[in-house]
Every structure is written in C-alpha cells, then in structure tokens.
Amino acid sequence: MDKLKKALPFIFPPLAVLLIMGFAFYRHGLYPFGDGTVSWCDMSQQVIPLLTDFKDIFTGKDGMFLNFHNAGGMDLWGVFFFFIASPYTLLVLFVDKADIIYLVNILTVLKMMTAAVTAQIYFRSCQKKLDPYIGAVLSVIYAFCGYGMLYYQNNIWLDMMYLFPLLMVAFRELFEKKRIIPYTVMLTLMMIVNYYISYMIVVFILLFMALCCWRYRKEEKYKDVPCRFVIGSLLGALLSAVVWIPCFLQFLSSGRSKSVIQQIETASFITNYNTTFCLLLSTASVIVIVAVFLLDGKKRSKRLNTDLIMLFLMLVPILIEPANLMWHTGSYMSFPCRYAFITIFFALICAGYFLSSENAVAKGKKHCDHFVIFLILAALIYGFYNFSEGFVENNRSGISKYTSSLWQDSTAFELCLEFFIVAAAFYAIVVLLHKKGWISKKIFAIFLAMFVAAESYANVNIYMVSPSMNNTLRAANHQKIMDLSDRLDETDGFYRVKTASKLFEVNLVGSMGYNSLSHYTSLTSRDYMYMMKQLGYSSYWMEVGSYGGTELTDALLSVKYLIEKSTGSADAVYSNDTYEIVPTEYYLPLGIVTDADLSGSEELSTGTRSNVQKKLFEQLFGGNGDELITDYEYTTIYGVQDDSNFKPNYTFNTTGNVAYMDYSIDVTDKQTLYFDCFDKLSNSLSEDINGSSW
C-alpha cells in the first residue's frame, strides 16, 4: 500500500495526459478513434517521410550515409539527428509505411506523457517540500504547455522537452552532491537526440551556470562546482562529437546557413508578439501562480530568486528580436521560440517553490474546505469548461490561424488574450483561496487539476484538432500516395522516379522506396539546390522538387518513371484512382561512357537555362547544342520592357492593366516547350516581380 501511495504521484501525470488527449481525439475523430491525424506542416513535409526512410534504412533497403531516396544520393546522418533521433522512432518498425501518418498521433501522446513523468521526477527530486499531487498537476501543465501545442509538428522537439527536466535534476546533482556523471550523461544525450536544439541548451547552460556562480560565489561548498562543470561539459562534448561535428559541417554546406550579423542588423527590435505571446498565454495557470505569489511582497529564498532571475533572462528573447535571433543561430523562417520549453519550465520551477514555501500560504482556517466553497469551485469548473468549449468552437477559424500559416495574426492574438484573461480569472480564484488558507493543499490540487484539464483540452482543440479539421482527407490522401510504394521492378537496374508537378510533399517520392532527386530539410545542400535550379528543376527555400527539368536532364539523371495524375494511360505501370506511374520516353542508366574531354566541365555553364542545356549536351556528347534546343523569340511585345542581357529580365512598364508577349511557334511534331524566367541563383522563398516581393 505504501508503494502504491508513493507511485500514485508518478502515475497521475501521464494518465491525465492520456485521458485528456484521448478525450480530445475521441470527440473529434482523430486516430485511433477515427481517420484524423495531427500531422501538418513540417510533420507532413519532413517528419513522416523521414520516419519512412528510417524504416527502409533499418530494413536494409537503403543506406544512411549514401541514401539514394533523397537528393539524388545524400548523407542522411545529419538529417537523422536533426529530425528523428528519438527512442520512440523505433516504433515505425511495427507499422506499415502508409500508417505512419496515424502513428504520429501515438508518438505525440507518448512524448507528452513522458514529459509529464520527467517533470514530476524533477519536482519529487528537487522540490521535496512541494505537495506531490500539486507537483503532479504542475507536471501536467508542462506536458500541455504552449511549446508542445504549437511546435509538436517537429516531433523531436518534444523529446528535448521531456529531457530538459532531467537535465535540471542533473544540475542539482552537480551542485549539491558534486556528481559529474548525471550532468555528463544528460548533456550527451540531448546533444545526440537533437544537436540543433542542443545549441540552445548550451546557451542556456552557460547563462545558468554563470548566474549560479555569481549568486553563490561566496559559499564555500560551491567553490569546486565550476571546475566539475567544465569537466562534465568537455566529456559531454567529446562523447557526442560523433554526432555534432559531422552534422555541423553538413549544416555549414546547406542552404540554411546565413550571416548572423546581417540577420540581426536587418531585424526589428520587437519579436512577432502575435505568435510568441500566444505561446506563453496558452499556459495561463503558471502565469497566474507566479504573478500572485510574486506580488505578495514576502521574503523569498535565494534559490527562488536565482530561478526568477533566470526566468526573466529566458523571457528577454521572447520579447526582443535580436536576442531571439541569436538563440536561433541567426535566422528562422517560423517557430520563433524554439527554446521556450526552458522558459516555461523555469516558470513552473518558480511556481513549485512558491506553492511549497512555508510563509507563502496562510495556515488553514477553522472552516477550511467548507462545503459551500466546494460547491462554488465545482460551479466554476463547470462554467469554465462550458466557456472554453463554446469559445473555441465559435472562434476556431480566428484563434487557430497558426495551424494554417505558422503565425498568429492580430485577430488570433486578441482571441488568445481574451481566453487567457478569462482562464486567469478562474485560476486566480483557486490560487487565492489556497493562499489565504480557505482550501487545503489536497482540495487545491484537485480543483487546480480540473481547471488545468479544461484549459489543456481547449489548447489541444485549438492546435491539434484544428489541423485535422482543416484537411479531413489528409490521411486518406496520404494513403493513396503511399499506395504507389514498391510497385516497380527493383531488379530493373538503377533508375530514379520523378513527379510531373508538385503533386504532394517532395520527400514522399523517396518514402515510397524509390530513388529520387527530391529533398526538403534544413540540411539540403546549397550546391545541390543551385545545380538543380540551373538544370531547370524546382528549387526554393530548402526544398528541391524532382518536377521541372528537361528531357535531357531527366535522361542524364537516370529518371525512368514519372508519377502523374491518373489519366487512364495505357502505358501506366501502376495506377489508382488518383495517381499513375508511367515510363519516361528517354532514359540513360547510371554512368555514361564517353570519349569527350570533360576537364573543363566541373561546373555548369552560366547564363540562361537554354545555354546550360546546350553546353551540357555539347560537353557530354560532342554534338551541336542548337540541334537539340531551339530558342524562340517573341513576335510581339506590349507593356513589357525587355532588358534581357545574358539572362531573362522582363519588366512591366505600362500604366494599364494589359501586358503580353506573343510567340509564334511552328510545331510539326512532338515538342516540349519551356518558358525561362530564371535570372539568378537563390533559395529565397519570394521573387521580386515588378518591384514587389511575391
């Protein structure tokens, strides 16, 4: 019985997460209670395809260090440790490829449950005076915090979220017991699981250690902590070097690396508060607890004041954009608070200290836990649940703007603020009743848990259910795409497969088990992106698509099959009611035997794409490029200024609404036509057209 009593505070947090998530999934038809999936954005574009790639790698169908399913042949070592180096990744081995889009529902829940457990481990290990059930509620708050709600699509970030409380336990071991091993192990583990977020962990560690050394510099028992910290950090860096060194080198060669100074110089001073504040406001409970106790004017311990200072330091980058950029290695396209789980957990640490302080809560009054108070709180719970349910449903399109754009707008921010104010008012009543001694710790824990459950369900409804509702056929469409998997003869020599256009996420061609030119992650090689753009393929931001190119480049790159929308073609090798796989007209196997002099062909020629194709043909086959490609000039131009010189440059120059370029082309046989507007090598998401960015 005693063992069960001790275990219950650890059982409650993951069980509460499971029940809340299960209730939300059941209510809205998400797997395993329906066909809905939490997948969207990066989870659909990168995580699910890479989980599928891992399944193929583990079963020997492709390699890790040379993977032909991505970017024509790519080293996936860095990609693996950027996106999917989680112990939960092994679960993909037990499901079919097509069902991984459902598995991510389970992975997300499991990681949130783990975060609740590790948070409780921290509270039981480091805040022993805190009531274990109040600690359990704080752990549930951590699992459902705004960071997890907004950023779960990058599923590996949830792994970093659940590892962080253990790192804080290790810090306590280092300070109080002078034990280096727990800190070394946790640092190594976090560096291996995700070296990108670990950069932010390292920044935090340096800040926190500097703060602690300054605050405790006069206490003799902490004199040797800095030395032990340096030893543990060096050991962690060395043990994880096999991961972060090659990954860092791969990052430097990617299209993602930019000048940090240049990014900071051009940044605004304030962050995009519409989004960053919404992340914080999604955790109303901890904000109220910290605010109520912080304003009471009572004396606080040195340890609590240290953690409050660290909390303030972690709030600075959420408010100030230059500081925010430095936490993100200089740039980010979206997800502007990738370190915010640290901020939220420190707020919870402070809340735990406040709630466990002997002089922070008044002693129980004579009529503590009166039945009338119980009824009032029960009515408040009922009212808050009904309010939150109705508020989300009535304002779903506005408050869930983030789930369709990765950014909240002013309308969404105002709705989040409105919800926060109401939630904060309910929390304030419960917290003040406890602080004044009108309800005991046990009753406080029970009613706090109920309010947290209602708020957590609302957040799941906003940030996880809404993506499923935005596209109710996402999982079904994914099944049709993955139905194309393993439909081609693997013994038919080396070949690649491309798509006729962007029919679906580019990484999914490789996920089907086919050699592919496509790839989209933060580690896509800059040189590869520029090469593919010069050859005429789609290439922007960090994404290279296999669509585009010419019949010549397709043949040279061993493209043998094409995936297109179903047309009922008699040549189709395989088809379903949406897609079909057809052979290309021209195909060359991997490797060409030629007596041509290729000594000057290390780089593609510059100029128009037409010139690139001609030079490529002449260098490889020795023929006349003009016989392969014919350049057509326009016959009529109106409202357009042609400043083309070496590369196309057309400008709209009329005050009217009509502008055109007419071409007269005599097509006597089958002919492929290309219109080239390519002017420069860039991985920009936008292009300057007529002076405006598009």
N, C-alpha and C positions, 0 to 999 in steps of 0.2 A: 504493500500500500504506500509506503514511504517512497519507493522507487517511482511509482506512478505519479505521486504528488510532485516529485522533482522533475519528472519528464513532461508533465502537462504544459508548463510554460513554453517548452520547446515544440510541443505537438500543435498547440493552438495556432501559432502564426502561419505555418504552411497550410494547415487545414482551413483556416479562414480565407487565405488566398485562393485555394482550390474551390471553396464553396462560392465565393463572390464571382470568380471567373466562370465557374460552371453555370451559375445562375444567369449571368450576362449572355453566355453562349447559348444557353437553352432558350432564353427569352427571344433571342434574335436569330436563331437558326444557324449558328456557327458550328463547325465541326468540333466535337463528334455528335452534335445534335442536329446537324443539317449540312448543307454544302458550302456554307460561308467560310471564308478564310480571312485571317487578319493580315494577310500579305498585301502589300502595296509598295510603291516606290522602290527603294533600294533592296527591299526583301524580294520583290518580284524580279528586279533587274539584275541583281548580283547574288544575293544570299542563296536563293533556291537553286539557280543554275550551278553555283559553286558547290553546294551540297551534293548535287547530282554528279558533278565532276569528281568530287571526293569518292563517291560510291564507285565510279568507274576506275579511279586510281587504285583504291583499296582492293578491288577485284581483279586488277592486272590488265584492264582494258586500255589504259593509257598511263603515261608517266607523270611524275611530279616535277622533275627538273627539265624535261622536254615534253611538253603537252601539246599535241597537235590539234586538240579540240578548241584551242584558243589562240588567236592572233597568228595563225599560220604555223605556230610552233613556239611555245613560250615557257619560260621557267615560272612555275606556279608556287614556288617555295614562299616568296614574299606575300603572294596573294592569299595563300592558306593561312598564314599567321596574321594577316590583316583582317580577315573576314570570318573564318570558321574554325579556328584552333580551340575548340571547346570540347570538353569530355562528352557533352551531350550530342556532338556531331556524329558519334558512332551509332546513334540510333537510326541513321539513314540506311544502315546495312540491313535493317529488318523490314523495310517498306519498299514498295515499287517506286520507280522514278516518278511516275505520274502522280503518286500520292504524297510526294514531299510537300506539295503546296498545302496539304492538310496537316502534315507532321509539324509544320512551323507553329500551328496553334498550340500543339502539345509542348513543343520546345519553349515557347514563350511562357507558358504557365509554369513549367518545371523550373525555369530560371528565376521567375518571380518568387516561387515558393522557396527556392534556395536562398535568395536574397533575404527573405523573411527569417530564415533559420540563422544565417550568418550574422544578421543584425542582432538577433536575440542572443547569440553566442557572445557578441561584444557586450551587450548590456549585463548579462549574467557574469561575465568575466571581469569587466572593468567598472561597473556601477552596481556593486553588490548591495548598496543601501536602497536601490530602486526596487519598488514592489515588482515581483517577477511578472505579474499579469499586466501591469502598466507597461513594463518593458516589452511584453508580447504585443501590446497594441501599437507601441512605437515602431516595432519591427514590421508590422503590417502596413503602417503608414509609409515606411521606407519602400516596401515592395510595390506599392501603388503610387509612388511619388511621380511628379510631373516628368522627371527624366525618363523613367521607364515607359510612361504613357506616350510621350512624344517621340522617343528615339528607339523604341523596340524593333523597328524595321531593320536597323543594323544590330542584328540579334546578338552579336558577340559583345556589344557594349553592355548588355545585361550581365554577361559573365564578369566583366570588370566591376560592375555594380555590386554583385554578390561577393566578390573577392575583397573589396575595399574594407568592409568591417573587420575582416580577418587581418588585414594589414594594420589596422588600428590596434587590434589586440596584440599583434607582434611589436608594435611601437611601445605599448605598455610593458611588455616583457623586457624590451631593450632598456627602458628607463628604470623600471622598478626592480627587475631581477637580473639585469645586466646579461641577458641571454641574447646572443647574436643570431643563433640558428633560426628561430622563428621569423625574424625580420628578413634574413637572407633568403629563406625559402619562399616567403610571400612576394618579395621583390622579384625573385627569379621567375616565379610562377606567373606573375602579372606581366612581366616582360615577354614571356613566351606566349601567353594567351592572346595578347594584342599589343604589339610593340608601339602602335600609333597612339592609343590612349595612354600607354605607359609613359610616353613623353610627358603628358600632363601629370601623371602620377609622380614622375621625377621632379617636375617643377614644384608640385605640392610638397613633396618630401623635403626639398631644400628650404622652402619657405617655412614649413612647420618646424623643422629641426633648428633653423636659425632663430625662430621665435622662442622655442623652448630653451635653447642655450642662453638666450638673452634673459629670459624670465627667471631661470633657475641658476644663473651664473654664480651666485653667492652660496649655493647649497653644496656642501662638500660631497654628499653622496652621489651627485650627478657629474662630478668632475671628469670621470673617465668615459662618460657616455659619448661625447663627440668622437673619441678615438674608436670606440666599438662601432659607432655608426659608420665611420669611414671604412673600416674593415668589412663590415657586413655589406655595404654598398658595392665595394670593389668585388667581393665574392659574387654578389648577385649579378653584376655586370659581366663578369667573366663566365659564369655558369650559363647565362642567357645569350652570350655573344654569338653562338652558332645560329641564333635566330636573328638578332637585331642588326648585326653587321652586314650580312648579305642583303637583308631587307632594306636597310638604309641606303645601300648602294643602288639597289633597284629603284628605290623611291627617287633618288637624285637623277636617274636617267628617264624618269617618267615625265609626262606632260603636265604633271601637277605642281612640280617644284617651281616656285616663283621667288622673286626678290622680296624678303621680309620688309626691308626698309621702304621699298617702293609701295608696298601694300599699305603700310602704316601711314606713310605720308599722304596718301590719297583717301584715307578712311575718314568717316565722320567721327565726331567725338562721342556721341551717344550711340549705344547699340540699338538694334531694331527692337525697341521695348515691346512692341505689339506681340512679338513672339517670345522674347526672353522672359518678360514679366508673367506671361501666361503659364510658362513652365513652373515658376515659383508659386503663382496663385493657385495652382492645382493641388497644393498641399496646405490648405487653409489651417488645418489642425495645429501643425507645428508652429506656424507663424503666430497664431493666437497664444499658444502656451508660452513661447519665448517672449512675446510682447507683454503679456500680462505680468509675468514674473520680473521681467527686466525693468518695468516701470514702478515696481513697488518700493524701490529705494533701500531695500535691505542689503546688508553686507553679504558679499559673495566670496567664495573660496578663490584662492589663487589659481587653482586648476580650472575652475569655471571661467574666470576672467581670461585666462590664456586661450581657452577654446572659443570664447566670444570674440576675442581679437582675430583669431584665425577665421571665424565665420565672417567677420567684417572684410577681411582680406579676400575671401572667396566670393564675396558679393561685388567687389570692385570690378572685375572683368565682365560681370553680367550687366553692369551699368555703363562702363567706359569701353568704347570700341577698340582703341589702340591696344589697351591691355588685353582685351578679348582676343585680338588677332595674335598677340604673342603667345597666348595659351594654345592657339591653333596652328602653330608653326608658321604663321604669317598670312594664311588665307583659308577660306572656307567658302563653299557655294551655298550651303544651307546647314541646318543643325548648329546654330550659333552658340550653344552652351554644352559642348561635349564633355566637359569636366564637371557639370553641375551636380552629379551624384555626390561629389565631395562636399559641395556647399550644403546640400540637403541633409546629408548625414551629420555634418557638424551642427546644423540646426537641431537635429534630433538628439545629438550628444548633449547640447546645452539644455534642451527640454528635459532630458533624463536627469541631469544634475539639479535643475530647478525643482522637479517633482519629487526628488529624493532628499532635498535639503530639509534639515530639521526645523529651521526657523522660517521656511518659505510658506509652510502650510499651517494654519491655525489648528490648535488641538480640537478634537471632536467636541461639538457642543452636546448639551444634555439631550436634545431631541434630534441628534444626528440620524440621518437615514429615515426621516419621518415618512410615513406612508403617503402623505399629501405631496411631498417633494418627489417621491417615486412616481406618482400619477402625473405630475406636471412634466417630468422628464420623459415619461412614456408618450405623452401627448406631443411633446416637442419632437421626439424621434419620428412619430407618425407624420407630423406636419412637414418635417424636413425631407423625409423620403418622398412624400407626395409632391412637394415643391420641386425637388431635384428631378424627379421623373418627368413631370409636366414641363419644366423649364427646358430640359434637354430636347424633348420631343418637339416642342413648339418653336425652338430656335436652332434646330440641328444644322440647317444649311449655313447659318451665320456663325455659330460657335465652333463648328468643325471645319472652318475654312482651311485650317492647317492640313487636313487629310486629303486635300485636293491640290495643294500648292506648295506645301512645306513651309509656309509662312502664314501667320495670323495677320489679318488686316485690322483696321481701327474698329470695325463693327464687331469682329470676334473678340478683340481686346475688351471692348466695353461690356460685352455679354459675359466674358470670363470674370471681369471685375464685379459685375452685378451678382453673379453666382457666388463669388468669393465673399462679398460683403454679407450676404445672407448666411452663408455657411459659417463665417467668422462670428456672426452674432449668436448663432446656436452654440458654437464651441465655447464662446466667451461665458455663456450662462453656466455651462457644465464646469468649466475650469474655475470660475469664480466661486461657485457653490463648494467646490472641493477646497479651494484656497481659504475660504472663510470657515471651513470646518463643518459645513452643513451636510456634506455627504462623505462617507468613509472612502478609503482607497479602493476597497472592493467594488462599491457601487460606482465610484468614479470610473474605474477600469471598465466595468460592464457598459455603462452608458457612453463612454468615450468610444468603445469598440463599436457600438451600434451606429453612432454618428460617422465614424470612420468608414464603416461598411457602406453606408448610404453615399458618402462622398466618393468612395472608391468605385462603386458601381456606376455612378454618374460619369466619372472620368473614363472608365472602360467603355461606356456607352458612347462618349464623345470621340475618343481617339482610337478605339479598336473596332467597335461595331460600325461606325460611320464609313470607314473604307470598304467594308463588306457591302454595306448598303449602297455605296457609290457605284459599285460594279458587282451586281449579284451574280453575274455569269463568269466572273474572273476564274474561278476554279474549274468550271465546265470548259471554258475556252482553253485553259492550260492543259486539260486532259486531251483535247483534240490535237493540240500542238505536240504533246508528248506521245500521242498515238503514232506519230511518224518515226519514232525511235526504232533503231535496229531493223529497218525494212530493206536495207541494201546489202549486197553481197560483200562480205568482209574479205573474201579471197580474191576480189577483183582488182588487185593491185592498189597502189596508193592513189587516193583521189580526195578532193575536197567538195563540200556542198555549200551552196550559197542561196540567198533568198532573192526573189525578184524585186522586192522593195522592203521597207521596214514593216513586215507583216506582224512581227512580235518582238519581244526583247531579244537583242542581238546575241546574248550569251546562250540562248536556248538551242541554237544550232549545234553547238558543242555538247550541250546537255543530252541531246538525242543520241550521242555516241558517234557523231560524225566529225571528221577533220574539218576545221572551219577557219576562215580568215577573220571572223568577228571577235571582238572582245570589248568589255566595258568594266573596268575597275579603276581605282585610283593609281594603279601601277602600270597602266598601258604605256608602252614605250613611246617617248616623244618622236624618235626617229621612225618607228613603225607607223605612227599616225601620219607623219608628214609624207612618208613614202606612199602610203595608201591614198592620201589626198592627191598627190601628184599623178598617181595612176588612174584617178577618176572615181575612187570609191568614197563612200560616205565616211567622213572623219571629222568629228567636232567634240568639244569638251574633252572627255576621256574615253569617248566611245568610237570604235571603228566598226562599221557595218560591212557585211560582205556584199551588199547590194551596190549597184553602180559598176564602175569599171567598164571595160570594153571586151569584145570577144577575144581580142589578142591577149589582154592581161588575164582574163579568165583561163585561157588555154595555158599560158605560161605558168600560172599558179595552180595548175592541175585541178581546176574546177570541172567536175564531171557531171554533177547533178544540180538541178535548180528546184527550189521549193517555191511554189506559186499558189495563188488562189485556184481552187478547183474550177476547171473549165470543161471537164469531161474528155480531156485529151486522150487519144488512142495510144500515145507514146508513154503515158504515165506508168512509172514503175510501181507506184503505190498511190492511192488516193483515199480520202474520206470525204465527208460532205462539206468540208471547209478548205482543205489543202490537198495538193498533189505534188509528187516528186517526179520530175521529168529529166531525161538526159540532156546535156548541152550539146550543141552541134559540133563544137570543136573542143578537143581535149588532148593535152600532152601529159605523159607520165612524169613523175618527179625526176628531174635531171635531164639535161639536154646535151648531147654530144655535138660539138661544133668546132670547126677549124678557124672560126673568126677570132680576130685579135681583140680580147676583152680587157687589155691592160689599162685602157682609159675609161672603163665603164664602172668604176667603183661607186659613182654617184649618178643619180638620174639627171638628165639634162634639165635645165630650167626653161622657162617660157610657158607657152600655152600647153594645155594637155595634149593637143594635137601634135605639137612638136615633140613632147615626151614620148608619145606612141610611135612616131616616125623614127626617132633616134633609137628607141629600144629595138624596133624591128630591124633597123639597119645594122646595129651593133651585133645582134644575135644571129641574124640570117644573111646579112650582107646584101640584101635587096634594096630597092628604092622605096623609101617610106611613102612617097607621093602616090605610088601604085596601090598602096594599102589604104591610105586615108586621103580623102579629097576635102579640101577646105572650101566652103561656100561663103560667098559674100552676100550681104543683103542687097536687094534690088531697090528697096525704098526705105527711107528712114524719116520719121516725123516725130517731133517733140523730144528727140533723144540726141544728146551730144556724144559723139564717138571720139574719145581721147585714147583709144587703144594704141599702145606702143609697147610691143613685146608681150603684153598681157592684156586681156579684155578690160575695158574701162568705159562703161556707158553711164551717162548722167541724164536724168530727167530735166529738161530745160524749157518747158513750156508753161505758160500761166493757165492753160486749160486743163481739162481732165483726160485728154486723149493723147496717147503717145504709142507709137508702134514701130516695129521693124519687120518688113516683109522679105521673105526669102522665096525664091522660085527655084525649085529643085526637080530635076527630071529623074524620076525613079522608074527604071525599066525592069529591075529585078529586085530580089530581096535585099534590103539595105537597112542598116542600123544608123539612126541619126542621133547626134549629140549636140546640145547647145551649151557652150562653155562660157560660164561667168566666173570662172576661177581666177582670182587675182593675186592671192598671197597665201603663204603657209601660216596657218594659225589654228589653235584649238579653241578659239573663242566660241562661246555659246551664241553670240549675236554677230550680225554683219552690218556694216554701215551701208545703207541704201538711201541715196538722195539726201545724205546728211543726217539721217535718222538711224538709230540702232534698232535692229529687228532680230 
